[in-house]
Amino acid sequence: MDVIDENGNVIPKSSEESKRIIAGILAILLGSFGVHKFVLGYTTQGIIMLAITIVTCGVGAAITSIIGLVEGIIYLTKSDEEFVYMYQTNKKEWF
């Protein structure tokens, strides 16, 4: 059976292993440090989130942790095929 994304497009099958669970859990638990971005290979975005948290002495962690929470929920609600297609193959960086 084919998997369809939110735009109605058929998502091609991929042999790449999904990092959906680990990225989702890390986004929820350590989202303020951008750890989930590093796991997915988005080094620049991970450094941005980490820098915001460090430079603001933790005050910016409120914003980056909300971003991490939202991204973690989004990651965990997608199917493996849809996650691999969207975040690992097409490299959608934010949300």
Biopython code that builds the backbone (N, CA, C, O; Angstrom):
import numpy as np
from Bio.PDB.StructureBuilder import StructureBuilder

atoms = [
    (1, "MET", "N", (0.839, -1.166, 0.000)),
    (1, "MET", "CA", (0.000, 0.000, 0.000)),
    (1, "MET", "C", (0.892, 1.240, 0.000)),
    (1, "MET", "O", (1.909, 1.278, 0.694)),
    (2, "ASP", "N", (0.512, 2.247, -0.776)),
    (2, "ASP", "CA", (1.284, 3.480, -0.876)),
    (2, "ASP", "C", (0.970, 4.408, 0.286)),
    (2, "ASP", "O", (-0.152, 4.446, 0.791)),
    (3, "VAL", "N", (1.988, 5.154, 0.698)),
    (3, "VAL", "CA", (1.819, 6.164, 1.739)),
    (3, "VAL", "C", (1.701, 7.512, 1.055)),
    (3, "VAL", "O", (2.469, 7.823, 0.145)),
    (4, "ILE", "N", (0.738, 8.311, 1.493)),
    (4, "ILE", "CA", (0.464, 9.611, 0.878)),
    (4, "ILE", "C", (0.766, 10.703, 1.892)),
    (4, "ILE", "O", (0.362, 10.604, 3.050)),
    (5, "ASP", "N", (1.490, 11.768, 1.456)),
    (5, "ASP", "CA", (1.792, 12.872, 2.368)),
    (5, "ASP", "C", (0.620, 13.836, 2.452)),
    (5, "ASP", "O", (-0.429, 13.598, 1.853)),
    (6, "GLU", "N", (0.797, 14.941, 3.204)),
    (6, "GLU", "CA", (-0.303, 15.872, 3.430)),
    (6, "GLU", "C", (-0.747, 16.613, 2.174)),
    (6, "GLU", "O", (-1.835, 17.189, 2.150)),
    (7, "ASN", "N", (0.085, 16.606, 1.127)),
    (7, "ASN", "CA", (-0.277, 17.254, -0.131)),
    (7, "ASN", "C", (-0.902, 16.293, -1.141)),
    (7, "ASN", "O", (-1.241, 16.701, -2.252)),
    (8, "GLY", "N", (-1.056, 15.037, -0.772)),
    (8, "GLY", "CA", (-1.656, 14.053, -1.656)),
    (8, "GLY", "C", (-0.669, 13.363, -2.580)),
    (8, "GLY", "O", (-1.080, 12.630, -3.479)),
    (9, "ASN", "N", (0.624, 13.582, -2.377)),
    (9, "ASN", "CA", (1.648, 12.943, -3.206)),
    (9, "ASN", "C", (2.017, 11.580, -2.639)),
    (9, "ASN", "O", (2.066, 11.401, -1.422)),
    (10, "VAL", "N", (2.273, 10.623, -3.516)),
    (10, "VAL", "CA", (2.691, 9.289, -3.084)),
    (10, "VAL", "C", (4.155, 9.358, -2.674)),
    (10, "VAL", "O", (4.994, 9.875, -3.412)),
    (11, "ILE", "N", (4.452, 8.834, -1.496)),
    (11, "ILE", "CA", (5.816, 8.831, -0.980)),
    (11, "ILE", "C", (6.506, 7.561, -1.452)),
    (11, "ILE", "O", (6.026, 6.458, -1.193)),
    (12, "PRO", "N", (7.650, 7.716, -2.155)),
    (12, "PRO", "CA", (8.349, 6.527, -2.638)),
    (12, "PRO", "C", (8.962, 5.724, -1.494)),
    (12, "PRO", "O", (9.342, 6.284, -0.465)),
    (13, "LYS", "N", (9.052, 4.418, -1.680)),
    (13, "LYS", "CA", (9.660, 3.541, -0.682)),
    (13, "LYS", "C", (11.158, 3.832, -0.630)),
    (13, "LYS", "O", (11.781, 4.133, -1.649)),
    (14, "SER", "N", (11.721, 3.737, 0.564)),
    (14, "SER", "CA", (13.145, 3.992, 0.743)),
    (14, "SER", "C", (13.747, 2.858, 1.559)),
    (14, "SER", "O", (13.097, 2.303, 2.445)),
    (15, "SER", "N", (14.984, 2.523, 1.253)),
    (15, "SER", "CA", (15.669, 1.486, 2.019)),
    (15, "SER", "C", (16.428, 2.099, 3.190)),
    (15, "SER", "O", (17.019, 1.378, 3.994)),
    (16, "GLU", "N", (16.415, 3.433, 3.288)),
    (16, "GLU", "CA", (17.107, 4.128, 4.369)),
    (16, "GLU", "C", (16.381, 3.890, 5.693)),
    (16, "GLU", "O", (15.151, 3.897, 5.743)),
    (17, "GLU", "N", (17.146, 3.681, 6.756)),
    (17, "GLU", "CA", (16.559, 3.439, 8.069)),
    (17, "GLU", "C", (16.026, 4.748, 8.654)),
    (17, "GLU", "O", (16.681, 5.788, 8.576)),
    (18, "SER", "N", (14.859, 4.681, 9.224)),
    (18, "SER", "CA", (14.229, 5.864, 9.802)),
    (18, "SER", "C", (14.839, 6.203, 11.159)),
    (18, "SER", "O", (15.080, 5.321, 11.983)),
    (19, "LYS", "N", (15.083, 7.484, 11.375)),
    (19, "LYS", "CA", (15.572, 7.983, 12.651)),
    (19, "LYS", "C", (14.446, 8.691, 13.394)),
    (19, "LYS", "O", (14.698, 9.525, 14.264)),
    (20, "ARG", "N", (13.228, 8.363, 13.058)),
    (20, "ARG", "CA", (12.049, 9.052, 13.557)),
    (20, "ARG", "C", (11.917, 8.977, 15.077)),
    (20, "ARG", "O", (11.725, 10.008, 15.723)),
    (21, "ILE", "N", (12.015, 7.803, 15.652)),
    (21, "ILE", "CA", (11.807, 7.628, 17.085)),
    (21, "ILE", "C", (12.888, 8.336, 17.890)),
    (21, "ILE", "O", (12.579, 9.092, 18.811)),
    (22, "ILE", "N", (14.150, 8.100, 17.553)),
    (22, "ILE", "CA", (15.242, 8.707, 18.311)),
    (22, "ILE", "C", (15.220, 10.225, 18.164)),
    (22, "ILE", "O", (15.432, 10.938, 19.145)),
    (23, "ALA", "N", (14.966, 10.734, 16.953)),
    (23, "ALA", "CA", (14.913, 12.185, 16.752)),
    (23, "ALA", "C", (13.725, 12.789, 17.496)),
    (23, "ALA", "O", (13.847, 13.869, 18.074)),
    (24, "GLY", "N", (12.593, 12.118, 17.490)),
    (24, "GLY", "CA", (11.412, 12.624, 18.183)),
    (24, "GLY", "C", (11.599, 12.691, 19.682)),
    (24, "GLY", "O", (11.245, 13.688, 20.311)),
    (25, "ILE", "N", (12.154, 11.638, 20.261)),
    (25, "ILE", "CA", (12.376, 11.615, 21.705)),
    (25, "ILE", "C", (13.420, 12.647, 22.114)),
    (25, "ILE", "O", (13.245, 13.352, 23.108)),
    (26, "LEU", "N", (14.515, 12.736, 21.342)),
    (26, "LEU", "CA", (15.542, 13.732, 21.659)),
    (26, "LEU", "C", (15.016, 15.145, 21.492)),
    (26, "LEU", "O", (15.393, 16.033, 22.256)),
    (27, "ALA", "N", (14.155, 15.373, 20.511)),
    (27, "ALA", "CA", (13.581, 16.703, 20.308)),
    (27, "ALA", "C", (12.731, 17.108, 21.504)),
    (27, "ALA", "O", (12.761, 18.265, 21.923)),
    (28, "ILE", "N", (11.980, 16.175, 22.050)),
    (28, "ILE", "CA", (11.127, 16.483, 23.198)),
    (28, "ILE", "C", (11.960, 16.674, 24.469)),
    (28, "ILE", "O", (11.713, 17.603, 25.238)),
    (29, "LEU", "N", (12.940, 15.801, 24.690)),
    (29, "LEU", "CA", (13.715, 15.854, 25.926)),
    (29, "LEU", "C", (14.852, 16.873, 25.905)),
    (29, "LEU", "O", (15.082, 17.557, 26.903)),
    (30, "LEU", "N", (15.565, 16.985, 24.787)),
    (30, "LEU", "CA", (16.743, 17.858, 24.697)),
    (30, "LEU", "C", (16.618, 18.875, 23.561)),
    (30, "LEU", "O", (17.620, 19.295, 22.982)),
    (31, "GLY", "N", (15.406, 19.258, 23.255)),
    (31, "GLY", "CA", (15.161, 20.167, 22.136)),
    (31, "GLY", "C", (15.842, 21.507, 22.262)),
    (31, "GLY", "O", (16.198, 22.112, 21.251)),
    (32, "SER", "N", (16.035, 21.990, 23.484)),
    (32, "SER", "CA", (16.657, 23.297, 23.661)),
    (32, "SER", "C", (18.126, 23.294, 23.240)),
    (32, "SER", "O", (18.690, 24.354, 22.970)),
    (33, "PHE", "N", (18.749, 22.128, 23.182)),
    (33, "PHE", "CA", (20.141, 22.022, 22.758)),
    (33, "PHE", "C", (20.284, 21.630, 21.287)),
    (33, "PHE", "O", (21.403, 21.593, 20.775)),
    (34, "GLY", "N", (19.193, 21.341, 20.604)),
    (34, "GLY", "CA", (19.223, 21.013, 19.189)),
    (34, "GLY", "C", (19.810, 19.652, 18.875)),
    (34, "GLY", "O", (20.251, 19.416, 17.750)),
    (35, "VAL", "N", (19.826, 18.757, 19.841)),
    (35, "VAL", "CA", (20.425, 17.433, 19.650)),
    (35, "VAL", "C", (19.750, 16.680, 18.509)),
    (35, "VAL", "O", (20.423, 15.991, 17.741)),
    (36, "HIS", "N", (18.444, 16.802, 18.389)),
    (36, "HIS", "CA", (17.710, 16.097, 17.332)),
    (36, "HIS", "C", (18.145, 16.566, 15.947)),
    (36, "HIS", "O", (18.111, 15.785, 14.996)),
    (37, "LYS", "N", (18.549, 17.815, 15.819)),
    (37, "LYS", "CA", (19.027, 18.330, 14.532)),
    (37, "LYS", "C", (20.347, 17.665, 14.144)),
    (37, "LYS", "O", (20.564, 17.328, 12.980)),
    (38, "PHE", "N", (21.231, 17.480, 15.137)),
    (38, "PHE", "CA", (22.505, 16.812, 14.867)),
    (38, "PHE", "C", (22.279, 15.361, 14.450)),
    (38, "PHE", "O", (22.964, 14.862, 13.557)),
    (39, "VAL", "N", (21.325, 14.677, 15.086)),
    (39, "VAL", "CA", (21.020, 13.286, 14.750)),
    (39, "VAL", "C", (20.560, 13.168, 13.298)),
    (39, "VAL", "O", (20.911, 12.211, 12.609)),
    (40, "LEU", "N", (19.772, 14.146, 12.835)),
    (40, "LEU", "CA", (19.265, 14.122, 11.462)),
    (40, "LEU", "C", (20.267, 14.654, 10.446)),
    (40, "LEU", "O", (20.011, 14.605, 9.242)),
    (41, "GLY", "N", (21.405, 15.163, 10.915)),
    (41, "GLY", "CA", (22.427, 15.662, 10.004)),
    (41, "GLY", "C", (22.296, 17.136, 9.672)),
    (41, "GLY", "O", (22.941, 17.617, 8.741)),
    (42, "TYR", "N", (21.479, 17.857, 10.409)),
    (42, "TYR", "CA", (21.306, 19.296, 10.205)),
    (42, "TYR", "C", (22.222, 20.042, 11.170)),
    (42, "TYR", "O", (21.761, 20.614, 12.158)),
    (43, "THR", "N", (23.512, 20.031, 10.880)),
    (43, "THR", "CA", (24.504, 20.600, 11.786)),
    (43, "THR", "C", (24.301, 22.094, 11.996)),
    (43, "THR", "O", (24.358, 22.568, 13.131)),
    (44, "THR", "N", (24.068, 22.840, 10.933)),
    (44, "THR", "CA", (23.897, 24.286, 11.048)),
    (44, "THR", "C", (22.713, 24.636, 11.938)),
    (44, "THR", "O", (22.824, 25.505, 12.802)),
    (45, "GLN", "N", (21.593, 23.974, 11.737)),
    (45, "GLN", "CA", (20.403, 24.240, 12.539)),
    (45, "GLN", "C", (20.618, 23.836, 13.993)),
    (45, "GLN", "O", (20.127, 24.506, 14.901)),
    (46, "GLY", "N", (21.350, 22.740, 14.221)),
    (46, "GLY", "CA", (21.671, 22.319, 15.581)),
    (46, "GLY", "C", (22.553, 23.331, 16.288)),
    (46, "GLY", "O", (22.350, 23.624, 17.467)),
    (47, "ILE", "N", (23.527, 23.862, 15.573)),
    (47, "ILE", "CA", (24.410, 24.876, 16.153)),
    (47, "ILE", "C", (23.626, 26.147, 16.463)),
    (47, "ILE", "O", (23.871, 26.783, 17.488)),
    (48, "ILE", "N", (22.689, 26.527, 15.596)),
    (48, "ILE", "CA", (21.859, 27.709, 15.845)),
    (48, "ILE", "C", (21.064, 27.535, 17.136)),
    (48, "ILE", "O", (21.034, 28.439, 17.972)),
    (49, "MET", "N", (20.426, 26.387, 17.303)),
    (49, "MET", "CA", (19.627, 26.154, 18.511)),
    (49, "MET", "C", (20.510, 26.109, 19.756)),
    (49, "MET", "O", (20.149, 26.666, 20.793)),
    (50, "LEU", "N", (21.648, 25.458, 19.660)),
    (50, "LEU", "CA", (22.570, 25.381, 20.786)),
    (50, "LEU", "C", (23.111, 26.767, 21.130)),
    (50, "LEU", "O", (23.207, 27.114, 22.308)),
    (51, "ALA", "N", (23.461, 27.558, 20.129)),
    (51, "ALA", "CA", (23.996, 28.902, 20.358)),
    (51, "ALA", "C", (22.964, 29.810, 21.021)),
    (51, "ALA", "O", (23.303, 30.587, 21.914)),
    (52, "ILE", "N", (21.709, 29.715, 20.589)),
    (52, "ILE", "CA", (20.653, 30.529, 21.211)),
    (52, "ILE", "C", (20.547, 30.198, 22.692)),
    (52, "ILE", "O", (20.415, 31.097, 23.523)),
    (53, "THR", "N", (20.603, 28.922, 23.025)),
    (53, "THR", "CA", (20.498, 28.500, 24.425)),
    (53, "THR", "C", (21.701, 28.975, 25.239)),
    (53, "THR", "O", (21.535, 29.458, 26.359)),
    (54, "ILE", "N", (22.902, 28.844, 24.693)),
    (54, "ILE", "CA", (24.114, 29.195, 25.433)),
    (54, "ILE", "C", (24.306, 30.710, 25.526)),
    (54, "ILE", "O", (24.576, 31.232, 26.608)),
    (55, "VAL", "N", (24.171, 31.416, 24.410)),
    (55, "VAL", "CA", (24.422, 32.861, 24.377)),
    (55, "VAL", "C", (23.451, 33.621, 25.281)),
    (55, "VAL", "O", (23.825, 34.628, 25.881)),
    (56, "THR", "N", (22.226, 33.153, 25.380)),
    (56, "THR", "CA", (21.234, 33.837, 26.228)),
    (56, "THR", "C", (21.253, 33.316, 27.664)),
    (56, "THR", "O", (20.348, 33.620, 28.440)),
    (57, "CYS", "N", (22.257, 32.547, 28.020)),
    (57, "CYS", "CA", (22.400, 31.974, 29.364)),
    (57, "CYS", "C", (21.155, 31.189, 29.790)),
    (57, "CYS", "O", (20.767, 31.212, 30.958)),
    (58, "GLY", "N", (20.550, 30.512, 28.854)),
    (58, "GLY", "CA", (19.404, 29.660, 29.139)),
    (58, "GLY", "C", (18.055, 30.317, 28.957)),
    (58, "GLY", "O", (17.035, 29.629, 28.936)),
    (59, "VAL", "N", (18.025, 31.652, 28.823)),
    (59, "VAL", "CA", (16.746, 32.339, 28.639)),
    (59, "VAL", "C", (16.127, 31.943, 27.296)),
    (59, "VAL", "O", (14.916, 31.747, 27.204)),
    (60, "GLY", "N", (16.952, 31.826, 26.266)),
    (60, "GLY", "CA", (16.469, 31.421, 24.945)),
    (60, "GLY", "C", (16.077, 29.958, 24.889)),
    (60, "GLY", "O", (15.470, 29.509, 23.917)),
    (61, "ALA", "N", (16.424, 29.211, 25.936)),
    (61, "ALA", "CA", (16.071, 27.794, 25.977)),
    (61, "ALA", "C", (14.567, 27.596, 25.985)),
    (61, "ALA", "O", (14.073, 26.562, 25.534)),
    (62, "ALA", "N", (13.835, 28.577, 26.494)),
    (62, "ALA", "CA", (12.368, 28.475, 26.487)),
    (62, "ALA", "C", (11.856, 28.409, 25.058)),
    (62, "ALA", "O", (10.968, 27.617, 24.744)),
    (63, "ILE", "N", (12.417, 29.240, 24.198)),
    (63, "ILE", "CA", (11.992, 29.263, 22.790)),
    (63, "ILE", "C", (12.449, 28.003, 22.071)),
    (63, "ILE", "O", (11.662, 27.364, 21.373)),
    (64, "THR", "N", (13.730, 27.639, 22.239)),
    (64, "THR", "CA", (14.238, 26.462, 21.523)),
    (64, "THR", "C", (13.618, 25.170, 22.045)),
    (64, "THR", "O", (13.480, 24.208, 21.289)),
    (65, "SER", "N", (13.242, 25.130, 23.318)),
    (65, "SER", "CA", (12.595, 23.913, 23.816)),
    (65, "SER", "C", (11.173, 23.778, 23.275)),
    (65, "SER", "O", (10.700, 22.662, 23.059)),
    (66, "ILE", "N", (10.489, 24.896, 23.055)),
    (66, "ILE", "CA", (9.162, 24.839, 22.424)),
    (66, "ILE", "C", (9.301, 24.363, 20.992)),
    (66, "ILE", "O", (8.501, 23.549, 20.530)),
    (67, "ILE", "N", (10.311, 24.860, 20.281)),
    (67, "ILE", "CA", (10.570, 24.398, 18.913)),
    (67, "ILE", "C", (10.844, 22.898, 18.929)),
    (67, "ILE", "O", (10.303, 22.161, 18.104)),
    (68, "GLY", "N", (11.679, 22.441, 19.860)),
    (68, "GLY", "CA", (11.982, 21.012, 19.977)),
    (68, "GLY", "C", (10.760, 20.179, 20.286)),
    (68, "GLY", "O", (10.585, 19.098, 19.723)),
    (69, "LEU", "N", (9.912, 20.667, 21.173)),
    (69, "LEU", "CA", (8.686, 19.947, 21.526)),
    (69, "LEU", "C", (7.771, 19.800, 20.315)),
    (69, "LEU", "O", (7.255, 18.716, 20.046)),
    (70, "VAL", "N", (7.575, 20.891, 19.592)),
    (70, "VAL", "CA", (6.714, 20.853, 18.403)),
    (70, "VAL", "C", (7.299, 19.911, 17.349)),
    (70, "VAL", "O", (6.581, 19.092, 16.774)),
    (71, "GLU", "N", (8.609, 20.032, 17.100)),
    (71, "GLU", "CA", (9.226, 19.154, 16.107)),
    (71, "GLU", "C", (9.177, 17.694, 16.542)),
    (71, "GLU", "O", (8.956, 16.812, 15.712)),
    (72, "GLY", "N", (9.380, 17.425, 17.830)),
    (72, "GLY", "CA", (9.306, 16.052, 18.330)),
    (72, "GLY", "C", (7.937, 15.444, 18.122)),
    (72, "GLY", "O", (7.823, 14.287, 17.716)),
    (73, "ILE", "N", (6.903, 16.210, 18.395)),
    (73, "ILE", "CA", (5.536, 15.715, 18.182)),
    (73, "ILE", "C", (5.287, 15.475, 16.700)),
    (73, "ILE", "O", (4.681, 14.470, 16.326)),
    (74, "ILE", "N", (5.747, 16.386, 15.857)),
    (74, "ILE", "CA", (5.579, 16.210, 14.405)),
    (74, "ILE", "C", (6.302, 14.948, 13.946)),
    (74, "ILE", "O", (5.747, 14.156, 13.184)),
    (75, "TYR", "N", (7.535, 14.757, 14.405)),
    (75, "TYR", "CA", (8.308, 13.570, 14.006)),
    (75, "TYR", "C", (7.586, 12.283, 14.406)),
    (75, "TYR", "O", (7.487, 11.350, 13.609)),
    (76, "LEU", "N", (7.089, 12.237, 15.626)),
    (76, "LEU", "CA", (6.492, 11.007, 16.142)),
    (76, "LEU", "C", (5.112, 10.710, 15.564)),
    (76, "LEU", "O", (4.649, 9.572, 15.638)),
    (77, "THR", "N", (4.450, 11.710, 14.991)),
    (77, "THR", "CA", (3.127, 11.467, 14.415)),
    (77, "THR", "C", (3.191, 11.068, 12.943)),
    (77, "THR", "O", (2.167, 10.701, 12.368)),
    (78, "LYS", "N", (4.350, 11.131, 12.330)),
    (78, "LYS", "CA", (4.498, 10.732, 10.923)),
    (78, "LYS", "C", (4.822, 9.244, 10.837)),
    (78, "LYS", "O", (5.346, 8.656, 11.783)),
    (79, "SER", "N", (4.508, 8.652, 9.708)),
    (79, "SER", "CA", (4.909, 7.257, 9.483)),
    (79, "SER", "C", (6.404, 7.240, 9.154)),
    (79, "SER", "O", (6.981, 8.271, 8.808)),
    (80, "ASP", "N", (7.025, 6.064, 9.265)),
    (80, "ASP", "CA", (8.454, 5.951, 8.961)),
    (80, "ASP", "C", (8.752, 6.388, 7.530)),
    (80, "ASP", "O", (9.714, 7.114, 7.283)),
    (81, "GLU", "N", (7.918, 5.940, 6.588)),
    (81, "GLU", "CA", (8.149, 6.272, 5.181)),
    (81, "GLU", "C", (8.056, 7.784, 4.944)),
    (81, "GLU", "O", (8.886, 8.371, 4.251)),
    (82, "GLU", "N", (7.032, 8.394, 5.533)),
    (82, "GLU", "CA", (6.837, 9.828, 5.366)),
    (82, "GLU", "C", (7.980, 10.607, 6.025)),
    (82, "GLU", "O", (8.444, 11.606, 5.476)),
    (83, "PHE", "N", (8.433, 10.157, 7.195)),
    (83, "PHE", "CA", (9.529, 10.824, 7.894)),
    (83, "PHE", "C", (10.814, 10.753, 7.081)),
    (83, "PHE", "O", (11.489, 11.767, 6.899)),
    (84, "VAL", "N", (11.159, 9.565, 6.589)),
    (84, "VAL", "CA", (12.381, 9.408, 5.796)),
    (84, "VAL", "C", (12.318, 10.279, 4.554)),
    (84, "VAL", "O", (13.294, 10.949, 4.216)),
    (85, "TYR", "N", (11.187, 10.276, 3.876)),
    (85, "TYR", "CA", (11.022, 11.072, 2.660)),
    (85, "TYR", "C", (11.168, 12.568, 2.951)),
    (85, "TYR", "O", (11.851, 13.285, 2.219)),
    (86, "MET", "N", (10.534, 13.024, 4.007)),
    (86, "MET", "CA", (10.492, 14.465, 4.278)),
    (86, "MET", "C", (11.763, 14.990, 4.930)),
    (86, "MET", "O", (12.278, 16.027, 4.511)),
    (87, "TYR", "N", (12.283, 14.306, 5.941)),
    (87, "TYR", "CA", (13.378, 14.850, 6.745)),
    (87, "TYR", "C", (14.743, 14.252, 6.439)),
    (87, "TYR", "O", (15.755, 14.908, 6.686)),
    (88, "GLN", "N", (14.812, 13.045, 5.914)),
    (88, "GLN", "CA", (16.096, 12.437, 5.623)),
    (88, "GLN", "C", (16.445, 12.497, 4.137)),
    (88, "GLN", "O", (17.614, 12.657, 3.787)),
    (89, "THR", "N", (15.463, 12.373, 3.272)),
    (89, "THR", "CA", (15.732, 12.417, 1.837)),
    (89, "THR", "C", (15.664, 13.838, 1.307)),
    (89, "THR", "O", (16.607, 14.303, 0.666)),
    (90, "ASN", "N", (14.569, 14.533, 1.563)),
    (90, "ASN", "CA", (14.385, 15.893, 1.044)),
    (90, "ASN", "C", (14.961, 16.967, 1.942)),
    (90, "ASN", "O", (14.986, 18.134, 1.552)),
    (91, "LYS", "N", (15.423, 16.617, 3.128)),
    (91, "LYS", "CA", (16.094, 17.524, 4.051)),
    (91, "LYS", "C", (15.261, 18.757, 4.397)),
    (91, "LYS", "O", (15.735, 19.885, 4.259)),
    (92, "LYS", "N", (14.032, 18.549, 4.842)),
    (92, "LYS", "CA", (13.214, 19.655, 5.348)),
    (92, "LYS", "C", (13.766, 20.013, 6.720)),
    (92, "LYS", "O", (13.709, 19.205, 7.647)),
    (93, "GLU", "N", (14.307, 21.242, 6.852)),
    (93, "GLU", "CA", (15.085, 21.587, 8.033)),
    (93, "GLU", "C", (14.268, 21.993, 9.250)),
    (93, "GLU", "O", (14.607, 21.603, 10.368)),
    (94, "TRP", "N", (13.210, 22.759, 9.068)),
    (94, "TRP", "CA", (12.421, 23.250, 10.203)),
    (94, "TRP", "C", (10.976, 22.808, 10.049)),
    (94, "TRP", "O", (10.411, 22.875, 8.957)),
    (95, "PHE", "N", (10.389, 22.363, 11.128)),
    (95, "PHE", "CA", (8.986, 21.940, 11.211)),
    (95, "PHE", "C", (8.648, 21.091, 10.020)),
    (95, "PHE", "O", (7.514, 20.628, 9.893)),
]
sb = StructureBuilder()
sb.init_structure("model")
sb.init_model(0)
sb.init_chain("A")
sb.init_seg("    ")
for serial, (resi, resn, name, xyz) in enumerate(atoms, 1):
    if name == "N":
        sb.init_residue(resn, " ", resi, " ")
    sb.init_atom(name, np.array(xyz, "f"), 0.0, 1.0, " ", f" {name:<3s}", serial, name[0])
structure = sb.get_structure()
